[in-house]
Amino acid sequence: MNWDQMAGNWKQMTGKVKEQWGKLTDSDLTEINGKRDQLIGRVQERYGIAKEEAERRVSDWETSFRG
């Protein structure tokens, strides 16, 4: 599954996002609305990590959906 597919199914993906990043709130998920850069920013903010680390974590998570 590529990011466009994830974004298109964002409402269904929010459960998986919350499994991975429990510190993200429902409000965060609504604001992110399937935008990858927004997800990276929120992960960075909520977990207090560098942007590069947040990008890596999101990329790793995204890769887990490709089969």
PQR file with spaces between the fields and no chain letter, atoms N, CA, C, O and H, PARSE charges and radii, in Angstrom:
ATOM       1  N    MET     1       0.849   -1.172    0.000 -0.4000 1.5000
ATOM       2  CA   MET     1       0.000    0.000    0.000 -0.0000 2.0000
ATOM       3  C    MET     1       0.899    1.241    0.000  0.5500 1.7000
ATOM       4  O    MET     1       1.772    1.384    0.857 -0.5500 1.4000
ATOM       5  N    ASN     2       0.679    2.128   -0.962 -0.4000 1.5000
ATOM       6  CA   ASN     2       1.490    3.335   -0.987 -0.0000 2.0000
ATOM       7  C    ASN     2       0.786    4.454   -0.212  0.5500 1.7000
ATOM       8  O    ASN     2      -0.353    4.300    0.229 -0.5500 1.4000
ATOM       9  H    ASN     2      -0.030    2.011   -1.657  0.4000 1.0000
ATOM      10  N    TRP     3       1.481    5.575   -0.057 -0.4000 1.5000
ATOM      11  CA   TRP     3       0.936    6.644    0.773 -0.0000 2.0000
ATOM      12  C    TRP     3      -0.366    7.194    0.206  0.5500 1.7000
ATOM      13  O    TRP     3      -1.260    7.535    0.981 -0.5500 1.4000
ATOM      14  H    TRP     3       2.406    5.701   -0.415  0.4000 1.0000
ATOM      15  N    ASP     4      -0.510    7.293   -1.095 -0.4000 1.5000
ATOM      16  CA   ASP     4      -1.754    7.787   -1.685 -0.0000 2.0000
ATOM      17  C    ASP     4      -2.932    6.902   -1.278  0.5500 1.7000
ATOM      18  O    ASP     4      -4.022    7.400   -0.996 -0.5500 1.4000
ATOM      19  H    ASP     4       0.216    7.015   -1.724  0.4000 1.0000
ATOM      20  N    GLN     5      -2.708    5.601   -1.249 -0.4000 1.5000
ATOM      21  CA   GLN     5      -3.764    4.685   -0.824 -0.0000 2.0000
ATOM      22  C    GLN     5      -4.074    4.871    0.658  0.5500 1.7000
ATOM      23  O    GLN     5      -5.236    4.838    1.061 -0.5500 1.4000
ATOM      24  H    GLN     5      -1.823    5.197   -1.479  0.4000 1.0000
ATOM      25  N    MET     6      -3.038    5.066    1.463 -0.4000 1.5000
ATOM      26  CA   MET     6      -3.244    5.305    2.893 -0.0000 2.0000
ATOM      27  C    MET     6      -4.041    6.585    3.106  0.5500 1.7000
ATOM      28  O    MET     6      -4.989    6.617    3.891 -0.5500 1.4000
ATOM      29  H    MET     6      -2.094    5.093    1.136  0.4000 1.0000
ATOM      30  N    ALA     7      -3.650    7.632    2.402 -0.4000 1.5000
ATOM      31  CA   ALA     7      -4.336    8.912    2.541 -0.0000 2.0000
ATOM      32  C    ALA     7      -5.793    8.783    2.114  0.5500 1.7000
ATOM      33  O    ALA     7      -6.681    9.354    2.747 -0.5500 1.4000
ATOM      34  H    ALA     7      -2.881    7.607    1.763  0.4000 1.0000
ATOM      35  N    GLY     8      -6.040    8.035    1.044 -0.4000 1.5000
ATOM      36  CA   GLY     8      -7.395    7.837    0.567 -0.0000 2.0000
ATOM      37  C    GLY     8      -8.267    7.052    1.529  0.5500 1.7000
ATOM      38  O    GLY     8      -9.491    7.184    1.524 -0.5500 1.4000
ATOM      39  H    GLY     8      -5.319    7.571    0.530  0.4000 1.0000
ATOM      40  N    ASN     9      -7.634    6.242    2.346 -0.4000 1.5000
ATOM      41  CA   ASN     9      -8.341    5.431    3.346 -0.0000 2.0000
ATOM      42  C    ASN     9      -8.017    5.900    4.765  0.5500 1.7000
ATOM      43  O    ASN     9      -7.989    5.094    5.695 -0.5500 1.4000
ATOM      44  H    ASN     9      -6.639    6.135    2.350  0.4000 1.0000
ATOM      45  N    TRP    10      -7.779    7.176    4.930 -0.4000 1.5000
ATOM      46  CA   TRP    10      -7.283    7.710    6.198 -0.0000 2.0000
ATOM      47  C    TRP    10      -8.166    7.325    7.382  0.5500 1.7000
ATOM      48  O    TRP    10      -7.653    6.942    8.434 -0.5500 1.4000
ATOM      49  H    TRP    10      -7.802    7.832    4.175  0.4000 1.0000
ATOM      50  N    LYS    11      -9.469    7.420    7.227 -0.4000 1.5000
ATOM      51  CA   LYS    11     -10.347    7.092    8.353 -0.0000 2.0000
ATOM      52  C    LYS    11     -10.138    5.646    8.812  0.5500 1.7000
ATOM      53  O    LYS    11     -10.178    5.360   10.009 -0.5500 1.4000
ATOM      54  H    LYS    11      -9.886    7.731    6.372  0.4000 1.0000
ATOM      55  N    GLN    12      -9.919    4.746    7.869 -0.4000 1.5000
ATOM      56  CA   GLN    12      -9.665    3.358    8.230 -0.0000 2.0000
ATOM      57  C    GLN    12      -8.253    3.186    8.805  0.5500 1.7000
ATOM      58  O    GLN    12      -8.025    2.303    9.632 -0.5500 1.4000
ATOM      59  H    GLN    12      -9.887    4.978    6.897  0.4000 1.0000
ATOM      60  N    MET    13      -7.315    4.019    8.373 -0.4000 1.5000
ATOM      61  CA   MET    13      -5.925    3.898    8.812 -0.0000 2.0000
ATOM      62  C    MET    13      -5.693    4.469   10.202  0.5500 1.7000
ATOM      63  O    MET    13      -4.690    4.144   10.838 -0.5500 1.4000
ATOM      64  H    MET    13      -7.500    4.735    7.700  0.4000 1.0000
ATOM      65  N    THR    14      -6.598    5.315   10.691 -0.4000 1.5000
ATOM      66  CA   THR    14      -6.341    5.983   11.966 -0.0000 2.0000
ATOM      67  C    THR    14      -6.145    4.994   13.112  0.5500 1.7000
ATOM      68  O    THR    14      -5.364    5.261   14.025 -0.5500 1.4000
ATOM      69  H    THR    14      -7.412    5.580   10.175  0.4000 1.0000
ATOM      70  N    GLY    15      -6.835    3.867   13.078 -0.4000 1.5000
ATOM      71  CA   GLY    15      -6.631    2.859   14.122 -0.0000 2.0000
ATOM      72  C    GLY    15      -5.216    2.321   14.112  0.5500 1.7000
ATOM      73  O    GLY    15      -4.606    2.139   15.166 -0.5500 1.4000
ATOM      74  H    GLY    15      -7.469    3.650   12.336  0.4000 1.0000
ATOM      75  N    LYS    16      -4.695    2.065   12.922 -0.4000 1.5000
ATOM      76  CA   LYS    16      -3.323    1.567   12.801 -0.0000 2.0000
ATOM      77  C    LYS    16      -2.319    2.639   13.239  0.5500 1.7000
ATOM      78  O    LYS    16      -1.301    2.325   13.855 -0.5500 1.4000
ATOM      79  H    LYS    16      -5.191    2.212   12.067  0.4000 1.0000
ATOM      80  N    VAL    17      -2.611    3.901   12.918 -0.4000 1.5000
ATOM      81  CA   VAL    17      -1.733    5.003   13.329 -0.0000 2.0000
ATOM      82  C    VAL    17      -1.701    5.078   14.852  0.5500 1.7000
ATOM      83  O    VAL    17      -0.636    5.234   15.450 -0.5500 1.4000
ATOM      84  H    VAL    17      -3.438    4.155   12.418  0.4000 1.0000
ATOM      85  N    LYS    18      -2.867    4.967   15.473 -0.4000 1.5000
ATOM      86  CA   LYS    18      -2.915    5.036   16.941 -0.0000 2.0000
ATOM      87  C    LYS    18      -2.235    3.840   17.592  0.5500 1.7000
ATOM      88  O    LYS    18      -1.671    3.970   18.678 -0.5500 1.4000
ATOM      89  H    LYS    18      -3.732    4.840   14.987  0.4000 1.0000
ATOM      90  N    GLU    19      -2.278    2.667   16.941 -0.4000 1.5000
ATOM      91  CA   GLU    19      -1.547    1.511   17.463 -0.0000 2.0000
ATOM      92  C    GLU    19      -0.053    1.800   17.491  0.5500 1.7000
ATOM      93  O    GLU    19       0.645    1.445   18.441 -0.5500 1.4000
ATOM      94  H    GLU    19      -2.736    2.561   16.058  0.4000 1.0000
ATOM      95  N    GLN    20       0.426    2.448   16.435 -0.4000 1.5000
ATOM      96  CA   GLN    20       1.852    2.729   16.309 -0.0000 2.0000
ATOM      97  C    GLN    20       2.275    3.906   17.185  0.5500 1.7000
ATOM      98  O    GLN    20       3.311    3.858   17.849 -0.5500 1.4000
ATOM      99  H    GLN    20      -0.141    2.736   15.663  0.4000 1.0000
ATOM     100  N    TRP    21       1.463    4.964   17.179 -0.4000 1.5000
ATOM     101  CA   TRP    21       1.811    6.198   17.900 -0.0000 2.0000
ATOM     102  C    TRP    21       0.662    6.586   18.812  0.5500 1.7000
ATOM     103  O    TRP    21      -0.158    7.440   18.474 -0.5500 1.4000
ATOM     104  H    TRP    21       0.621    5.004   16.640  0.4000 1.0000
ATOM     105  N    GLY    22       0.613    5.952   19.964 -0.4000 1.5000
ATOM     106  CA   GLY    22      -0.470    6.160   20.915 -0.0000 2.0000
ATOM     107  C    GLY    22      -0.552    7.553   21.496  0.5500 1.7000
ATOM     108  O    GLY    22      -1.587    7.930   22.045 -0.5500 1.4000
ATOM     109  H    GLY    22       1.279    5.258   20.239  0.4000 1.0000
ATOM     110  N    LYS    23       0.515    8.328   21.388 -0.4000 1.5000
ATOM     111  CA   LYS    23       0.485    9.687   21.913 -0.0000 2.0000
ATOM     112  C    LYS    23      -0.261   10.658   21.006  0.5500 1.7000
ATOM     113  O    LYS    23      -0.549   11.784   21.412 -0.5500 1.4000
ATOM     114  H    LYS    23       1.356    8.021   20.942  0.4000 1.0000
ATOM     115  N    LEU    24      -0.573   10.243   19.793 -0.4000 1.5000
ATOM     116  CA   LEU    24      -1.340   11.104   18.896 -0.0000 2.0000
ATOM     117  C    LEU    24      -2.801   11.077   19.321  0.5500 1.7000
ATOM     118  O    LEU    24      -3.360   10.017   19.602 -0.5500 1.4000
ATOM     119  H    LEU    24      -0.339    9.328   19.463  0.4000 1.0000
ATOM     120  N    THR    25      -3.403   12.244   19.363 -0.4000 1.5000
ATOM     121  CA   THR    25      -4.795   12.358   19.781 -0.0000 2.0000
ATOM     122  C    THR    25      -5.725   12.235   18.568  0.5500 1.7000
ATOM     123  O    THR    25      -5.288   12.292   17.419 -0.5500 1.4000
ATOM     124  H    THR    25      -2.948   13.105   19.135  0.4000 1.0000
ATOM     125  N    ASP    26      -7.001   12.067   18.854 -0.4000 1.5000
ATOM     126  CA   ASP    26      -7.992   12.050   17.774 -0.0000 2.0000
ATOM     127  C    ASP    26      -7.965   13.375   17.019  0.5500 1.7000
ATOM     128  O    ASP    26      -8.142   13.406   15.801 -0.5500 1.4000
ATOM     129  H    ASP    26      -7.356   12.021   19.788  0.4000 1.0000
ATOM     130  N    SER    27      -7.747   14.453   17.739 -0.4000 1.5000
ATOM     131  CA   SER    27      -7.644   15.769   17.107 -0.0000 2.0000
ATOM     132  C    SER    27      -6.440   15.824   16.163  0.5500 1.7000
ATOM     133  O    SER    27      -6.529   16.367   15.061 -0.5500 1.4000
ATOM     134  H    SER    27      -7.603   14.427   18.728  0.4000 1.0000
ATOM     135  N    ASP    28      -5.317   15.257   16.607 -0.4000 1.5000
ATOM     136  CA   ASP    28      -4.130   15.189   15.748 -0.0000 2.0000
ATOM     137  C    ASP    28      -4.466   14.457   14.453  0.5500 1.7000
ATOM     138  O    ASP    28      -4.141   14.922   13.360 -0.5500 1.4000
ATOM     139  H    ASP    28      -5.245   14.816   17.501  0.4000 1.0000
ATOM     140  N    LEU    29      -5.115   13.315   14.589 -0.4000 1.5000
ATOM     141  CA   LEU    29      -5.428   12.491   13.420 -0.0000 2.0000
ATOM     142  C    LEU    29      -6.371   13.207   12.471  0.5500 1.7000
ATOM     143  O    LEU    29      -6.248   13.078   11.253 -0.5500 1.4000
ATOM     144  H    LEU    29      -5.378   12.937   15.476  0.4000 1.0000
ATOM     145  N    THR    30      -7.303   13.956   13.017 -0.4000 1.5000
ATOM     146  CA   THR    30      -8.210   14.740   12.177 -0.0000 2.0000
ATOM     147  C    THR    30      -7.449   15.812   11.424  0.5500 1.7000
ATOM     148  O    THR    30      -7.677   16.019   10.232 -0.5500 1.4000
ATOM     149  H    THR    30      -7.404   14.061   14.006  0.4000 1.0000
ATOM     150  N    GLU    31      -6.546   16.496   12.113 -0.4000 1.5000
ATOM     151  CA   GLU    31      -5.760   17.550   11.474 -0.0000 2.0000
ATOM     152  C    GLU    31      -4.780   16.997   10.447  0.5500 1.7000
ATOM     153  O    GLU    31      -4.557   17.620    9.409 -0.5500 1.4000
ATOM     154  H    GLU    31      -6.361   16.328   13.081  0.4000 1.0000
ATOM     155  N    ILE    32      -4.198   15.846   10.718 -0.4000 1.5000
ATOM     156  CA   ILE    32      -3.260   15.217    9.783 -0.0000 2.0000
ATOM     157  C    ILE    32      -3.978   14.873    8.485  0.5500 1.7000
ATOM     158  O    ILE    32      -3.469   15.140    7.396 -0.5500 1.4000
ATOM     159  H    ILE    32      -4.379   15.339   11.561  0.4000 1.0000
ATOM     160  N    ASN    33      -5.172   14.274    8.607 -0.4000 1.5000
ATOM     161  CA   ASN    33      -6.050   13.991    7.474 -0.0000 2.0000
ATOM     162  C    ASN    33      -5.328   13.337    6.297  0.5500 1.7000
ATOM     163  O    ASN    33      -5.582   13.674    5.141 -0.5500 1.4000
ATOM     164  H    ASN    33      -5.585   14.057    9.492  0.4000 1.0000
ATOM     165  N    GLY    34      -4.431   12.403    6.595 -0.4000 1.5000
ATOM     166  CA   GLY    34      -3.765   11.652    5.538 -0.0000 2.0000
ATOM     167  C    GLY    34      -2.544   12.317    4.937  0.5500 1.7000
ATOM     168  O    GLY    34      -1.965   11.793    3.986 -0.5500 1.4000
ATOM     169  H    GLY    34      -4.224   12.129    7.534  0.4000 1.0000
ATOM     170  N    LYS    35      -2.142   13.451    5.466 -0.4000 1.5000
ATOM     171  CA   LYS    35      -0.972   14.157    4.929 -0.0000 2.0000
ATOM     172  C    LYS    35       0.289   13.654    5.626  0.5500 1.7000
ATOM     173  O    LYS    35       0.444   13.797    6.839 -0.5500 1.4000
ATOM     174  H    LYS    35      -2.612   13.877    6.239  0.4000 1.0000
ATOM     175  N    ARG    36       1.172   13.073    4.849 -0.4000 1.5000
ATOM     176  CA   ARG    36       2.387   12.451    5.387 -0.0000 2.0000
ATOM     177  C    ARG    36       3.247   13.447    6.159  0.5500 1.7000
ATOM     178  O    ARG    36       3.731   13.138    7.248 -0.5500 1.4000
ATOM     179  H    ARG    36       1.046   12.957    3.863  0.4000 1.0000
ATOM     180  N    ASP    37       3.441   14.653    5.593 -0.4000 1.5000
ATOM     181  CA   ASP    37       4.280   15.643    6.267 -0.0000 2.0000
ATOM     182  C    ASP    37       3.680   16.077    7.595  0.5500 1.7000
ATOM     183  O    ASP    37       4.409   16.382    8.539 -0.5500 1.4000
ATOM     184  H    ASP    37       3.048   14.905    4.709  0.4000 1.0000
ATOM     185  N    GLN    38       2.351   16.107    7.672 -0.4000 1.5000
ATOM     186  CA   GLN    38       1.690   16.439    8.935 -0.0000 2.0000
ATOM     187  C    GLN    38       1.904   15.332    9.965  0.5500 1.7000
ATOM     188  O    GLN    38       2.127   15.605   11.145 -0.5500 1.4000
ATOM     189  H    GLN    38       1.758   15.859    6.906  0.4000 1.0000
ATOM     190  N    LEU    39       1.836   14.089    9.513 -0.4000 1.5000
ATOM     191  CA   LEU    39       2.078   12.963   10.421 -0.0000 2.0000
ATOM     192  C    LEU    39       3.494   13.025   10.967  0.5500 1.7000
ATOM     193  O    LEU    39       3.707   12.850   12.167 -0.5500 1.4000
ATOM     194  H    LEU    39       1.655   13.867    8.555  0.4000 1.0000
ATOM     195  N    ILE    40       4.451   13.270   10.104 -0.4000 1.5000
ATOM     196  CA   ILE    40       5.849   13.369   10.543 -0.0000 2.0000
ATOM     197  C    ILE    40       5.989   14.464   11.588  0.5500 1.7000
ATOM     198  O    ILE    40       6.626   14.264   12.622 -0.5500 1.4000
ATOM     199  H    ILE    40       4.278   13.413    9.129  0.4000 1.0000
ATOM     200  N    GLY    41       5.394   15.619   11.320 -0.4000 1.5000
ATOM     201  CA   GLY    41       5.479   16.742   12.266 -0.0000 2.0000
ATOM     202  C    GLY    41       4.868   16.418   13.610  0.5500 1.7000
ATOM     203  O    GLY    41       5.424   16.775   14.649 -0.5500 1.4000
ATOM     204  H    GLY    41       4.877   15.782   10.480  0.4000 1.0000
ATOM     205  N    ARG    42       3.727   15.744   13.604 -0.4000 1.5000
ATOM     206  CA   ARG    42       3.071   15.397   14.874 -0.0000 2.0000
ATOM     207  C    ARG    42       3.854   14.343   15.636  0.5500 1.7000
ATOM     208  O    ARG    42       3.964   14.420   16.860 -0.5500 1.4000
ATOM     209  H    ARG    42       3.275   15.454   12.761  0.4000 1.0000
ATOM     210  N    VAL    43       4.399   13.359   14.932 -0.4000 1.5000
ATOM     211  CA   VAL    43       5.224   12.346   15.596 -0.0000 2.0000
ATOM     212  C    VAL    43       6.434   13.021   16.226  0.5500 1.7000
ATOM     213  O    VAL    43       6.792   12.729   17.367 -0.5500 1.4000
ATOM     214  H    VAL    43       4.310   13.297   13.938  0.4000 1.0000
ATOM     215  N    GLN    44       7.055   13.918   15.487 -0.4000 1.5000
ATOM     216  CA   GLN    44       8.213   14.658   15.998 -0.0000 2.0000
ATOM     217  C    GLN    44       7.837   15.424   17.266  0.5500 1.7000
ATOM     218  O    GLN    44       8.546   15.370   18.270 -0.5500 1.4000
ATOM     219  H    GLN    44       6.764   14.156   14.560  0.4000 1.0000
ATOM     220  N    GLU    45       6.732   16.124   17.206 -0.4000 1.5000
ATOM     221  CA   GLU    45       6.286   16.948   18.331 -0.0000 2.0000
ATOM     222  C    GLU    45       5.905   16.118   19.551  0.5500 1.7000
ATOM     223  O    GLU    45       6.370   16.391   20.657 -0.5500 1.4000
ATOM     224  H    GLU    45       6.156   16.168   16.391  0.4000 1.0000
ATOM     225  N    ARG    46       5.073   15.120   19.359 -0.4000 1.5000
ATOM     226  CA   ARG    46       4.566   14.328   20.487 -0.0000 2.0000
ATOM     227  C    ARG    46       5.637   13.469   21.153  0.5500 1.7000
ATOM     228  O    ARG    46       5.577   13.218   22.357 -0.5500 1.4000
ATOM     229  H    ARG    46       4.695   14.898   18.460  0.4000 1.0000
ATOM     230  N    TYR    47       6.621   13.017   20.362 -0.4000 1.5000
ATOM     231  CA   TYR    47       7.644   12.135   20.912 -0.0000 2.0000
ATOM     232  C    TYR    47       8.964   12.837   21.185  0.5500 1.7000
ATOM     233  O    TYR    47       9.908   12.212   21.668 -0.5500 1.4000
ATOM     234  H    TYR    47       6.670   13.222   19.384  0.4000 1.0000
ATOM     235  N    GLY    48       9.044   14.138   20.879 -0.4000 1.5000
ATOM     236  CA   GLY    48      10.248   14.909   21.188 -0.0000 2.0000
ATOM     237  C    GLY    48      11.481   14.386   20.477  0.5500 1.7000
ATOM     238  O    GLY    48      12.558   14.294   21.066 -0.5500 1.4000
ATOM     239  H    GLY    48       8.277   14.646   20.487  0.4000 1.0000
ATOM     240  N    ILE    49      11.316   14.043   19.199 -0.4000 1.5000
ATOM     241  CA   ILE    49      12.446   13.511   18.435 -0.0000 2.0000
ATOM     242  C    ILE    49      12.768   14.450   17.276  0.5500 1.7000
ATOM     243  O    ILE    49      11.975   15.327   16.933 -0.5500 1.4000
ATOM     244  H    ILE    49      10.441   14.118   18.720  0.4000 1.0000
ATOM     245  N    ALA    50      13.931   14.255   16.683 -0.4000 1.5000
ATOM     246  CA   ALA    50      14.351   15.067   15.542 -0.0000 2.0000
ATOM     247  C    ALA    50      13.495   14.733   14.325  0.5500 1.7000
ATOM     248  O    ALA    50      12.944   13.638   14.215 -0.5500 1.4000
ATOM     249  H    ALA    50      14.575   13.542   16.961  0.4000 1.0000
ATOM     250  N    LYS    51      13.397   15.689   13.421 -0.4000 1.5000
ATOM     251  CA   LYS    51      12.604   15.500   12.206 -0.0000 2.0000
ATOM     252  C    LYS    51      13.075   14.278   11.427  0.5500 1.7000
ATOM     253  O    LYS    51      12.254   13.508   10.929 -0.5500 1.4000
ATOM     254  H    LYS    51      13.845   16.579   13.509  0.4000 1.0000
ATOM     255  N    GLU    52      14.385   14.093   11.317 -0.4000 1.5000
ATOM     256  CA   GLU    52      14.934   12.969   10.573 -0.0000 2.0000
ATOM     257  C    GLU    52      14.509   11.641   11.187  0.5500 1.7000
ATOM     258  O    GLU    52      14.208   10.686   10.470 -0.5500 1.4000
ATOM     259  H    GLU    52      15.053   14.718   11.722  0.4000 1.0000
ATOM     260  N    GLU    53      14.487   11.584   12.517 -0.4000 1.5000
ATOM     261  CA   GLU    53      14.063   10.363   13.209 -0.0000 2.0000
ATOM     262  C    GLU    53      12.574   10.115   12.983  0.5500 1.7000
ATOM     263  O    GLU    53      12.161    8.977   12.758 -0.5500 1.4000
ATOM     264  H    GLU    53      14.731   12.359   13.099  0.4000 1.0000
ATOM     265  N    ALA    54      11.774   11.164   13.042 -0.4000 1.5000
ATOM     266  CA   ALA    54      10.335   11.029   12.789 -0.0000 2.0000
ATOM     267  C    ALA    54      10.095   10.547   11.356  0.5500 1.7000
ATOM     268  O    ALA    54       9.238    9.694   11.123 -0.5500 1.4000
ATOM     269  H    ALA    54      12.109   12.088   13.225  0.4000 1.0000
ATOM     270  N    GLU    55      10.844   11.086   10.407 -0.4000 1.5000
ATOM     271  CA   GLU    55      10.719   10.651    9.012 -0.0000 2.0000
ATOM     272  C    GLU    55      11.073    9.177    8.872  0.5500 1.7000
ATOM     273  O    GLU    55      10.400    8.436    8.155 -0.5500 1.4000
ATOM     274  H    GLU    55      11.540   11.778   10.596  0.4000 1.0000
ATOM     275  N    ARG    56      12.121    8.758    9.553 -0.4000 1.5000
ATOM     276  CA   ARG    56      12.538    7.355    9.492 -0.0000 2.0000
ATOM     277  C    ARG    56      11.457    6.443   10.066  0.5500 1.7000
ATOM     278  O    ARG    56      11.138    5.405    9.485 -0.5500 1.4000
ATOM     279  H    ARG    56      12.668    9.360   10.135  0.4000 1.0000
ATOM     280  N    ARG    57      10.903    6.831   11.193 -0.4000 1.5000
ATOM     281  CA   ARG    57       9.873    6.006   11.825 -0.0000 2.0000
ATOM     282  C    ARG    57       8.624    5.902   10.955  0.5500 1.7000
ATOM     283  O    ARG    57       8.036    4.827   10.831 -0.5500 1.4000
ATOM     284  H    ARG    57      11.162    7.674   11.665  0.4000 1.0000
ATOM     285  N    VAL    58       8.225    7.011   10.357 -0.4000 1.5000
ATOM     286  CA   VAL    58       7.054    6.990    9.481 -0.0000 2.0000
ATOM     287  C    VAL    58       7.349    6.133    8.250  0.5500 1.7000
ATOM     288  O    VAL    58       6.498    5.358    7.815 -0.5500 1.4000
ATOM     289  H    VAL    58       8.703    7.884   10.458  0.4000 1.0000
ATOM     290  N    SER    59       8.546    6.271    7.693 -0.4000 1.5000
ATOM     291  CA   SER    59       8.921    5.461    6.528 -0.0000 2.0000
ATOM     292  C    SER    59       8.928    3.975    6.869  0.5500 1.7000
ATOM     293  O    SER    59       8.447    3.155    6.088 -0.5500 1.4000
ATOM     294  H    SER    59       9.237    6.900    8.047  0.4000 1.0000
ATOM     295  N    ASP    60       9.472    3.630    8.030 -0.4000 1.5000
ATOM     296  CA   ASP    60       9.491    2.229    8.460 -0.0000 2.0000
ATOM     297  C    ASP    60       8.069    1.701    8.626  0.5500 1.7000
ATOM     298  O    ASP    60       7.767    0.583    8.209 -0.5500 1.4000
ATOM     299  H    ASP    60       9.863    4.296    8.664  0.4000 1.0000
ATOM     300  N    TRP    61       7.207    2.495    9.229 -0.4000 1.5000
ATOM     301  CA   TRP    61       5.814    2.108    9.431 -0.0000 2.0000
ATOM     302  C    TRP    61       5.110    1.937    8.089  0.5500 1.7000
ATOM     303  O    TRP    61       4.382    0.969    7.872 -0.5500 1.4000
ATOM     304  H    TRP    61       7.453    3.404    9.568  0.4000 1.0000
ATOM     305  N    GLU    62       5.340    2.892    7.195 -0.4000 1.5000
ATOM     306  CA   GLU    62       4.743    2.849    5.863 -0.0000 2.0000
ATOM     307  C    GLU    62       5.175    1.593    5.124  0.5500 1.7000
ATOM     308  O    GLU    62       4.360    0.954    4.459 -0.5500 1.4000
ATOM     309  H    GLU    62       5.932    3.679    7.371  0.4000 1.0000
ATOM     310  N    THR    63       6.448    1.234    5.234 -0.4000 1.5000
ATOM     311  CA   THR    63       7.000    0.052    4.572 -0.0000 2.0000
ATOM     312  C    THR    63       6.328   -1.224    5.073  0.5500 1.7000
ATOM     313  O    THR    63       6.195   -2.194    4.327 -0.5500 1.4000
ATOM     314  H    THR    63       7.110    1.753    5.774  0.4000 1.0000
ATOM     315  N    SER    64       5.909   -1.220    6.326 -0.4000 1.5000
ATOM     316  CA   SER    64       5.270   -2.418    6.882 -0.0000 2.0000
ATOM     317  C    SER    64       3.957   -2.748    6.188  0.5500 1.7000
ATOM     318  O    SER    64       3.462   -3.867    6.320 -0.5500 1.4000
ATOM     319  H    SER    64       6.017   -0.432    6.932  0.4000 1.0000
ATOM     320  N    PHE    65       3.379   -1.803    5.452 -0.4000 1.5000
ATOM     321  CA   PHE    65       2.126   -2.044    4.746 -0.0000 2.0000
ATOM     322  C    PHE    65       2.337   -2.465    3.306  0.5500 1.7000
ATOM     323  O    PHE    65       1.380   -2.818    2.617 -0.5500 1.4000
ATOM     324  H    PHE    65       3.781   -0.893    5.345  0.4000 1.0000
ATOM     325  N    ARG    66       3.553   -2.432    2.854 -0.4000 1.5000
ATOM     326  CA   ARG    66       3.840   -2.881    1.483 -0.0000 2.0000
ATOM     327  C    ARG    66       4.138   -4.364    1.520  0.5500 1.7000
ATOM     328  O    ARG    66       4.889   -4.841    2.370 -0.5500 1.4000
ATOM     329  H    ARG    66       4.330   -2.145    3.414  0.4000 1.0000
ATOM     330  N    GLY    67       3.546   -5.082    0.596 -0.4000 1.5000
ATOM     331  CA   GLY    67       3.738   -6.520    0.661 -0.0000 2.0000
ATOM     332  C    GLY    67       4.453   -7.106   -0.471  0.5500 1.7000
ATOM     333  O    GLY    67       4.664   -8.318   -0.507 -0.5500 1.4000
ATOM     334  H    GLY    67       2.936   -4.695   -0.095  0.4000 1.0000
